[in-house]
Amino acid sequence: SSSYWSVRVLRSILELIQFVSVLSTIWLPYLIVFWKTAYSKLLLRKADKIPQELHHIVQEAFLTLQKHDCFFQDLVRIKGKDFLTPVSRILIGNPGCTYKYLNTRLFAVPWPMEDYEIKYCHPELFTACKALIKLNDYLTTEAIQALQEQNLSGTKETEGTAVTDRERDFSNFIMGSLLEDQSSLYTPRNDCTNLKYRTSYNLTLLNYMDPLQMPYLKQEPYFRMGNMAVSWHHDENLVERSTVAVYSYSCEGEYDKVNEQDVEGRDPADWHVGLKVAWDIKTPGLAIPLHPGDCYFMLDDLNMTHQHCVLAGFQPRFSSTHRVAECSTGTLEYIFGRCEVALQNLQVDSDSAALSLKSLEVQVVKEVEEIHNEQFWFRANANRKRIWKKMDFMVNLVLGEVGKGERTMEQRNEIISCFLPLLTERQELRKEWTNKDQSKQGIPLVHATNITETC
């Protein structure tokens, strides 16, 4: 009911006020080992528990993708401003899948699958993608087993269940610092609680970052955990209560002692994943060291109830973050299908070959306009020119309807009142995305350290 949601909103506002007021006077504590009650749905799988052969092919895949220049920084939008991410990424997954975060949509490079004929520009890339789907299968099996062991395969939540390989301890409290949280809210899109559905990873977002090449990294604001590669956030665009699985590989080698940080509690040379209960000042945060080949799983609804960040070490690091992305309206098949529906509104006279519109329905045209701006215009130059000419032509036909002599003034005003807001919005969107397209090579990285996605 509306009263229920009003109470929830009011409670959230009061909690936020309390959170900010407390942060203005103290630093919050955090743990460097697991705390059973608040973080029972975080599972860490140490590297020595994972097959050595899998380590070998996955780490080779990372290096192969880097050798072929497959990692790119994304241009994302936060609070109306565009930033280049400090982390370079590539999306690999089921053919046709896309993944959207921070107003940017990524198109998946397909990994090998039955019934799909996929051509790779180099045999090494085929081998790399094949290795990643093997990792995907392994992580799926591990996630299912972990959920079953915790009795999380259904709709009910089990409190305080042990799931970790590392020793838990309640005594290590460390003090930290604070600042503004840059997280993006998680919006559930699917209420399916089927175990297999919530662990059927359809893509992985691969990340690479060399912290020593970054001119500036933001300091963790709440707990004084040190340099952050990725700020506090919830992962977006996921099936509700789906598990996120992450394979981490930090390159081994020497590092410059000069770059060591003054960090309390954790070893600044090691990469860590940080967790905290969202908007909670009572529960200590958590920082878990990630050694080469370690995996961690955010089980069930942990991504919804908690936020996580990535704390930079000294070595370059790769990660493969496997997700069940919500793709009901985000596949290439869907996108092209909506374009086809819009184009079906265009008819050709059999005698004169003149083009006209079957109807003045605007909803599909508006949806396709958004698809075009957010995906084709920014991501695919060839597609935007080939397909969009017909779309623009249909809009011109609509405008032509206004000038027809047989239209009464009332009919003309009706058409104008219907289409003017759409055309105004369209013009603003095109201007915004044109500017974004032109500026994507010129965003200074020094201002991009608050990026909030993904581990």
C-alpha positions in Angstrom: 0.0 0.0 0.0 1.0 3.6 -0.3 1.2 4.1 3.4 3.6 1.1 3.7 5.9 2.6 1.1 5.7 6.0 2.7 6.8 4.5 6.0 9.7 2.8 4.3 10.8 5.9 2.5 10.6 7.9 5.8 12.6 5.2 7.6 15.2 5.3 4.8 15.5 9.1 5.1 16.0 8.9 8.9 18.6 6.1 8.5 20.4 8.2 5.9 20.4 11.3 8.2 21.7 9.2 11.1 24.3 7.6 8.8 25.6 11.0 7.6 25.6 12.5 11.1 27.6 9.7 12.6 30.1 9.8 9.7 30.8 13.4 10.5 32.2 12.5 13.9 33.8 9.0 13.8 35.5 6.5 11.6 33.8 3.2 11.0 35.4 -0.1 12.0 36.1 -2.9 9.5 37.3 -6.5 9.7 40.0 -8.3 7.8 38.5 -11.8 8.2 35.0 -13.1 7.9 32.2 -12.1 10.3 29.7 -15.0 10.2 26.5 -13.1 11.0 26.6 -10.2 8.5 28.5 -11.8 5.7 27.4 -15.5 5.7 26.4 -15.2 2.0 29.9 -14.3 0.9 31.9 -17.4 -0.1 35.6 -17.3 -0.7 37.2 -20.2 -2.6 41.0 -20.2 -2.3 43.1 -20.8 -5.3 44.4 -24.1 -4.1 40.8 -25.5 -4.0 40.4 -24.8 -7.8 41.7 -27.2 -10.5 45.2 -26.2 -11.6 44.4 -26.8 -15.2 41.6 -24.3 -15.0 43.9 -21.7 -13.5 46.3 -22.2 -16.4 43.9 -21.8 -19.3 42.0 -18.9 -17.7 45.1 -16.9 -16.9 46.4 -17.6 -20.4 43.1 -16.3 -21.7 43.5 -13.0 -19.8 47.0 -12.5 -21.3 45.8 -13.4 -24.8 43.0 -10.9 -24.7 45.4 -8.2 -23.4 47.9 -9.1 -26.2 45.2 -8.6 -28.8 44.1 -5.2 -27.3 40.7 -6.5 -26.4 40.3 -4.4 -23.2 38.8 -0.9 -23.5 37.9 1.8 -21.0 34.1 2.6 -21.0 32.6 6.0 -21.1 29.9 6.1 -18.5 27.6 8.7 -17.1 27.3 9.6 -13.4 25.1 12.4 -12.2 25.0 14.0 -15.6 28.7 13.9 -16.2 30.7 11.6 -18.5 33.8 9.7 -17.3 36.2 7.2 -18.6 36.5 4.2 -16.3 39.9 3.6 -14.7 39.3 -0.1 -15.3 39.5 -1.5 -18.9 36.8 -4.1 -19.8 35.5 -6.5 -22.3 32.1 -8.3 -22.2 32.1 -12.0 -23.3 29.0 -14.2 -23.1 26.1 -15.8 -24.9 25.6 -14.7 -28.5 23.5 -11.6 -28.7 23.6 -10.7 -25.0 24.2 -7.1 -23.9 24.9 -5.6 -20.4 24.0 -2.1 -19.4 25.5 -0.2 -16.5 25.7 3.5 -15.7 23.9 4.5 -19.0 26.3 2.5 -21.1 25.5 -0.7 -22.9 28.1 -3.3 -23.7 27.7 -5.9 -26.5 29.1 -9.3 -25.7 31.8 -11.0 -27.7 30.2 -14.5 -28.1 31.9 -17.4 -26.5 31.7 -20.8 -28.3 28.3 -22.4 -28.0 26.5 -25.3 -29.7 24.2 -24.4 -32.7 26.1 -21.1 -33.2 28.7 -20.6 -35.9 31.0 -18.0 -34.5 34.1 -16.8 -36.4 37.0 -15.3 -34.5 39.5 -13.0 -36.1 42.4 -15.1 -34.6 42.5 -18.7 -33.3 44.0 -17.5 -30.0 40.8 -15.6 -29.3 38.7 -18.7 -29.9 40.9 -20.5 -27.3 40.6 -17.6 -24.8 36.8 -17.5 -25.1 36.6 -21.3 -24.8 38.6 -21.1 -21.6 36.2 -18.5 -20.2 33.1 -20.6 -20.9 34.9 -23.5 -19.1 35.4 -21.2 -16.1 31.8 -20.2 -16.4 30.6 -23.8 -16.2 32.8 -24.5 -13.2 31.6 -21.4 -11.3 28.0 -22.3 -12.1 28.5 -25.7 -10.5 30.2 -24.2 -7.4 27.4 -21.6 -7.0 24.7 -24.2 -7.1 26.5 -26.4 -4.5 27.0 -23.4 -2.2 23.4 -22.3 -2.4 22.2 -25.9 -1.6 24.6 -26.1 1.3 23.2 -22.9 2.7 19.6 -23.9 2.1 19.3 -20.8 -0.1 17.8 -22.6 -3.1 14.3 -21.5 -2.3 12.6 -18.2 -1.3 13.4 -18.3 2.4 16.7 -16.9 3.7 18.8 -18.8 6.2 20.6 -16.7 8.7 24.2 -17.2 9.9 25.2 -20.2 7.9 28.9 -21.0 7.6 30.2 -21.0 4.0 33.8 -20.0 3.9 37.2 -21.7 3.6 39.1 -19.1 5.6 39.1 -18.9 9.4 36.5 -16.5 10.9 37.4 -14.2 13.7 35.4 -11.5 15.6 38.3 -9.7 17.2 40.0 -7.7 14.4 38.4 -4.3 14.3 40.1 -1.5 12.5 39.2 2.2 12.2 38.6 3.9 8.9 37.4 7.1 7.2 34.4 8.3 5.2 33.1 10.3 2.3 30.2 10.4 -0.2 28.9 7.0 -1.4 28.7 6.8 -5.2 26.7 3.6 -5.5 23.9 3.0 -8.1 20.7 1.5 -6.8 19.9 -2.1 -7.5 16.5 -2.5 -9.2 15.1 -6.1 -9.1 13.7 -7.1 -12.5 12.7 -10.7 -12.1 11.2 -12.6 -9.1 12.2 -16.0 -10.3 13.6 -18.0 -7.4 14.6 -21.1 -9.4 18.0 -22.3 -8.3 19.3 -23.1 -11.8 17.9 -19.9 -13.2 19.7 -17.8 -10.6 23.1 -19.4 -11.4 22.9 -19.8 -15.2 25.6 -17.2 -16.0 25.0 -15.8 -19.4 28.0 -13.5 -19.6 31.2 -12.4 -17.9 32.5 -8.9 -17.6 36.3 -9.0 -17.7 38.3 -6.3 -16.0 41.9 -5.2 -16.2 43.8 -2.5 -14.3 47.4 -1.6 -13.5 47.2 0.6 -10.5 50.7 1.9 -10.9 49.7 3.4 -14.3 46.9 5.4 -12.7 47.7 9.0 -11.9 45.2 9.0 -9.0 43.0 6.6 -7.2 40.3 7.6 -4.8 40.8 6.7 -1.1 38.2 4.4 0.4 36.0 6.9 2.2 34.4 5.1 5.2 36.9 2.7 6.7 40.4 4.0 5.6 40.9 0.8 3.6 43.2 2.6 1.1 43.2 3.0 -2.7 40.0 1.9 -4.5 39.9 0.6 -8.0 36.1 0.5 -7.9 34.0 2.4 -5.5 31.1 1.1 -3.3 28.2 -0.2 -5.4 25.6 -2.8 -6.1 25.9 -4.6 -9.4 23.2 -3.5 -11.9 21.0 -5.2 -14.5 20.9 -8.6 -12.9 18.2 -11.2 -12.3 16.9 -10.8 -8.8 18.7 -12.9 -6.1 21.1 -14.2 -8.7 24.6 -15.1 -7.5 27.6 -13.2 -8.8 30.9 -15.2 -9.1 34.3 -13.5 -9.5 37.7 -15.1 -10.5 40.6 -12.8 -9.5 44.1 -12.9 -10.9 46.7 -10.4 -9.8 50.0 -10.7 -11.8 52.9 -11.8 -9.7 56.2 -9.8 -9.7 58.2 -7.0 -8.1 56.6 -3.7 -7.1 57.9 -0.3 -6.2 58.1 0.1 -2.4 57.7 3.8 -2.9 54.0 3.3 -3.8 53.1 1.6 -0.5 50.2 3.2 1.3 49.7 4.0 5.0 46.7 1.6 5.5 45.6 0.2 8.8 44.7 -3.4 9.0 45.1 -4.8 5.4 48.2 -5.4 3.4 48.2 -2.6 0.8 50.2 -4.7 -1.6 47.3 -7.2 -1.9 44.1 -6.7 -3.8 41.0 -6.9 -1.6 37.2 -7.0 -2.1 35.5 -4.8 0.5 31.9 -5.4 1.7 29.5 -3.5 3.9 25.9 -3.6 4.8 24.2 -0.9 2.7 23.6 2.3 4.7 24.5 0.6 8.0 26.7 2.3 10.6 26.5 -0.5 13.2 27.9 -3.5 11.3 31.7 -3.4 10.7 32.8 -3.5 7.1 34.8 -6.3 5.7 38.0 -6.5 3.6 39.0 -9.8 2.1 42.5 -10.3 0.5 42.4 -11.7 -3.0 45.5 -13.8 -4.0 46.1 -14.9 -7.6 43.5 -17.5 -8.6 41.1 -16.9 -5.7 37.3 -16.8 -6.4 34.5 -15.3 -4.4 30.7 -15.7 -4.7 28.1 -13.2 -3.6 25.3 -15.6 -3.0 21.5 -15.1 -3.2 20.5 -11.5 -2.3 23.9 -10.4 -1.0 24.3 -8.0 -3.9 21.0 -6.3 -2.9 21.5 -6.0 0.8 25.2 -5.2 0.7 27.6 -3.0 -1.3 31.0 -4.0 -2.4 34.1 -2.3 -3.6 37.5 -3.3 -5.0 40.6 -2.2 -3.2 43.7 -1.9 -5.3 47.0 -3.7 -4.6 50.3 -2.9 -6.3 50.2 -5.5 -9.2 48.2 -5.4 -12.4 45.0 -7.4 -11.9 42.5 -9.3 -14.1 39.1 -10.4 -13.0 36.3 -12.3 -14.6 32.9 -11.4 -13.1 30.2 -13.9 -14.0 26.6 -12.8 -13.9 23.0 -13.7 -14.7 22.2 -10.5 -16.6 18.5 -9.5 -17.1 18.3 -9.7 -20.9 14.5 -9.7 -21.6 14.9 -6.4 -23.5 18.6 -6.3 -23.9 19.5 -8.9 -26.6 20.3 -8.1 -30.2 17.4 -10.2 -31.3 15.0 -8.0 -29.2 16.6 -4.8 -30.5 16.4 -5.8 -34.1 12.9 -7.1 -33.6 11.7 -3.7 -32.3 13.4 -2.0 -35.3 11.5 -4.4 -37.6 8.2 -3.5 -35.8 8.8 0.2 -36.3 9.8 -0.3 -39.9 6.6 -2.2 -40.6 4.8 1.1 -40.2 6.3 2.2 -43.5 4.3 1.2 -46.6 5.0 1.6 -50.3 2.3 2.5 -52.8 2.3 -0.3 -55.5 1.6 2.2 -58.3 3.6 5.3 -57.5 6.2 3.7 -55.2 5.5 6.6 -52.8 6.2 6.0 -49.1 3.7 6.6 -46.4 2.9 5.7 -42.8 0.2 3.1 -41.8 -0.4 4.9 -38.5 0.9 7.7 -36.3 1.5 5.4 -33.3 4.6 6.8 -31.5 5.4 4.3 -28.8 7.5 1.9 -30.9 9.2 4.8 -32.6 10.1 6.3 -29.3 11.5 3.0 -28.0 13.5 2.5 -31.1 14.9 6.0 -30.8 16.1 5.2 -27.3 17.6 2.0 -28.5 19.4 3.8 -31.3 20.8 6.6 -29.2 22.0 4.4 -26.4 23.3 1.5 -28.4 23.7 1.9 -32.2 24.8 5.5 -32.2 27.4 5.2 -29.6 28.5 1.6 -30.2 28.1 0.7 -33.9 28.8 3.3 -36.6 27.8 1.0 -39.5 24.4 0.0 -38.0 23.4 3.5 -37.1 23.8 4.7 -40.7 22.3 1.7 -42.4 19.2 1.3 -40.3 18.5 4.7 -39.0 18.0 6.4 -42.4 14.6 4.6 -42.7 13.7 5.6 -39.1 14.5 9.2 -39.8 12.5 9.1 -43.0 9.4 7.9 -41.1 9.7 10.8 -38.8 9.9 13.2 -41.8 6.7 11.5 -43.1 5.0 12.3 -39.8 6.0 15.9 -40.1 4.7 15.9 -43.7 1.3 14.9 -42.4 1.0 18.3 -40.6 1.3 20.2 -43.9 -1.3 18.2 -45.9 -4.0 20.5 -47.2 -6.8 18.0 -46.3 -5.9 18.2 -42.6 -8.0 20.5 -40.5 -6.4 22.9 -38.0 -7.7 20.7 -35.2 -6.1 17.6 -36.7 -2.8 19.5 -37.2 -2.7 20.7 -33.6 -3.4 17.2 -32.4 -0.5 15.8 -34.4 1.8 18.6 -33.2 0.8 18.2 -29.6 1.5 14.4 -29.9 4.8 14.6 -31.6 6.4 17.8 -30.4 7.4 16.5 -26.9 8.8 13.3 -28.6 10.8 15.4 -31.2 12.1 17.7 -28.5 13.3 14.8 -26.4 14.8 13.1 -29.5 16.7 16.2 -30.3 18.1 16.5 -26.8 19.1 12.9 -26.7 20.8 13.1 -30.1 22.7 16.2 -29.0 23.7 14.5 -25.7 24.9 11.3 -27.4 26.7 13.2 -30.2 28.6 15.2 -27.6 29.3 11.9 -25.8 30.6 10.3 -29.0 32.9 13.2 -29.7 34.2 13.4 -26.2 34.9 9.8 -25.4 38.6 10.1 -26.2 39.1 13.3 -24.2 37.9 12.6 -20.6 40.7 12.9 -18.0 41.1 9.8 -15.9 41.9 11.9 -12.8 38.2 12.6 -12.5 37.0 9.1 -13.2 37.9 7.4 -9.9 34.4 7.3 -8.5 33.2 4.8 -11.0 30.9 2.3 -9.3 30.8 -0.8 -11.5 32.1 -3.5 -11.3 34.4 -5.9 -9.4 
